[in-house]
């Protein structure tokens, strides 16, 4: 039996995706901060049942893509503030034997991220934003260039793959040279209701070549 089949046996069956939330009417002149507020409110308004169903459907799609990429070193995030839940995805990665990593704020270089190996036994602590991250352990750190995939959190995305984060620029700095280096491949992970027609962008914003939602796999 293939690894993929084994995973399918252990994950809940795919479910019919819920109706996507109504398209958010975004004024082109609306500020980036107001955009964040509007879309964060939309994703937090999803019910627990909708959140659970969305995370399971997105998990199946993401696993299919990661296996197609033959990824062995995958970084992702722990869910916060209504983000698409990653717990089912993390458990699936562990089942498949894929090395899994979480970000933590760099202790010395402000605005930078480190990525550390994440297992069920990894000691965790909250950072300055109240988000759990691995306790610093030098042996657990992986250079960004050795990651195959970085699954990025995001607040909003648009029809051409532009991504809006929380405004700290951590992932934009991390992924600034990914095309020159050829890796890691960045992949967005978000609720369908986080899509807007277009986003105001700055020159440092890094667009995503792929975004996975509970209902779609979008490539750009």
C-alpha positions in Angstrom: 0.0 0.0 0.0 1.3 3.4 -0.9 2.1 6.1 1.8 -0.6 8.2 0.3 -3.2 5.5 0.8 -2.1 4.9 4.3 -2.6 8.6 5.1 -6.0 8.5 3.6 -7.0 5.7 5.9 -5.9 7.7 8.9 -7.5 11.1 8.0 -11.2 11.8 8.1 -12.8 11.4 4.8 -13.0 14.4 2.5 -16.2 16.4 3.0 -18.2 18.7 0.9 -16.7 22.1 1.2 -18.9 24.7 2.9 -20.2 27.6 0.8 -17.4 30.2 0.5 -18.0 33.3 2.4 -19.4 36.2 0.4 -16.8 38.2 -1.5 -15.5 41.0 0.7 -16.2 44.4 -0.9 -12.8 46.1 -0.7 -12.4 49.8 -1.5 -9.2 50.2 -3.5 -8.3 53.2 -1.3 -8.8 51.3 1.9 -5.7 51.2 4.0 -3.7 48.0 4.5 -4.6 48.1 8.2 -8.3 48.4 7.5 -8.0 45.5 5.0 -6.4 43.4 7.7 -9.1 44.3 10.2 -11.9 43.5 7.7 -10.5 40.1 6.6 -9.5 38.9 10.1 -13.0 39.6 11.2 -14.4 37.6 8.3 -12.3 34.5 9.0 -13.0 34.7 12.8 -16.7 34.8 12.1 -16.5 31.2 10.8 -18.1 28.7 13.2 -16.1 26.0 14.9 -17.7 23.4 12.6 -16.9 25.4 9.5 -13.3 25.9 10.8 -12.9 22.1 11.3 -14.3 21.2 7.9 -12.2 23.8 6.2 -9.0 22.6 7.8 -9.6 18.9 6.9 -10.4 19.7 3.2 -7.4 22.0 2.9 -5.2 19.4 4.5 -6.0 16.8 1.9 -5.2 19.2 -0.9 -1.9 20.3 0.7 -0.8 16.7 1.3 -1.4 15.9 -2.3 0.7 18.9 -3.4 3.5 18.2 -1.0 3.7 14.6 -2.2 3.8 15.8 -5.8 6.7 18.0 -4.8 8.4 15.1 -3.0 8.9 17.4 -0.1 10.8 16.1 2.9 11.4 19.3 4.9 8.3 21.4 5.4 7.9 24.6 7.5 4.5 25.8 8.5 2.8 27.6 11.4 0.6 27.1 14.4 -2.9 28.5 14.0 -3.6 31.9 15.6 -6.3 34.5 15.3 -8.7 32.5 13.1 -6.2 31.3 10.6 -6.8 28.1 8.7 -6.0 25.4 11.3 -2.8 23.5 10.7 -3.2 20.8 13.4 -4.6 18.1 10.9 -1.8 19.0 8.5 0.9 18.7 11.1 -0.4 15.3 12.2 -0.6 14.1 8.6 3.0 15.2 8.0 4.2 13.3 11.0 2.3 10.2 9.8 4.1 10.5 6.5 7.5 10.9 8.1 8.0 14.3 6.6 10.3 16.5 8.7 8.3 19.4 10.1 9.5 22.8 11.2 8.0 25.9 12.9 9.3 29.5 12.9 10.5 31.5 15.8 11.5 35.1 16.1 15.3 35.4 15.8 16.7 36.2 19.2 19.4 38.6 17.9 18.3 39.8 14.4 15.1 41.8 14.7 12.6 41.1 11.9 14.1 37.7 11.0 12.9 34.2 11.5 14.6 30.9 12.5 13.1 27.6 11.7 13.3 24.7 14.1 12.4 21.0 13.9 9.0 20.4 15.4 7.8 17.1 17.0 5.2 16.2 19.6 7.9 16.6 22.3 9.2 20.0 21.2 9.3 22.4 24.2 7.2 25.5 23.3 7.0 29.1 24.6 4.9 32.2 23.7 6.7 34.9 21.8 6.1 38.7 22.1 2.9 38.4 20.0 1.5 35.6 22.2 2.1 32.9 19.5 3.7 29.6 20.6 7.1 28.9 19.1 9.8 26.3 19.7 12.2 27.0 22.6 15.6 27.9 21.1 17.7 24.8 20.5 20.7 25.1 18.2 20.6 21.5 17.1 16.9 21.9 15.9 17.6 24.8 13.6 17.5 24.2 9.8 18.9 26.8 7.3 16.1 28.2 5.2 17.8 27.0 2.0 17.5 23.4 3.2 13.7 23.7 3.5 11.7 22.3 0.6 8.5 24.1 1.3 7.4 27.0 3.5 3.7 27.1 4.1 3.0 30.7 5.0 0.2 32.2 7.1 -1.5 35.2 5.5 -4.3 37.6 6.2 -5.4 38.1 2.6 -4.5 37.2 -1.0 -5.7 38.3 -4.4 -6.3 36.8 -7.8 -2.7 37.0 -8.9 -1.0 35.5 -5.8 -0.2 38.7 -3.9 0.0 38.0 -0.2 -0.8 40.3 2.8 0.6 39.3 6.2 0.3 41.0 9.5 2.7 43.8 8.6 5.9 42.6 10.3 7.5 41.5 7.0 9.0 38.4 8.5 8.0 36.1 5.7 8.8 38.6 3.0 12.4 38.8 4.3 12.6 35.0 4.6 11.4 34.4 1.1 13.0 37.4 -0.7 15.5 35.3 -2.6 13.6 32.0 -3.0 13.4 32.3 -6.8 17.2 32.9 -7.1 18.0 30.0 -4.9 15.3 27.7 -6.2 14.0 26.9 -2.7 12.2 26.9 -0.4 9.0 27.0 -2.4 6.4 29.2 -0.7 2.8 28.1 -0.5 0.0 30.0 1.0 -2.7 28.4 3.2 -5.9 30.2 3.8 -9.7 30.2 4.1 -11.6 31.0 0.9 -13.0 34.1 2.5 -9.5 35.6 2.7 -9.4 36.3 -1.1 -10.0 39.8 -2.3 -10.0 41.1 -5.9 -6.7 42.9 -5.6 -4.2 44.0 -2.9 -2.2 47.1 -2.5 1.4 46.0 -2.7 4.8 47.3 -1.8 8.0 46.5 -3.6 9.2 44.2 -0.8 6.1 42.1 -0.9 6.8 38.5 -2.1 3.9 37.0 -4.2 3.1 33.4 -3.8 3.3 30.8 -6.7 0.7 28.6 -5.1 -2.1 29.1 -2.5 -4.3 26.3 -1.1 -7.7 26.9 0.3 -10.4 24.4 1.5 -11.9 24.4 -2.0 -9.1 25.2 -4.4 -5.5 24.9 -5.4 -4.5 28.2 -7.0 -1.3 28.5 -9.0 0.2 31.7 -10.4 
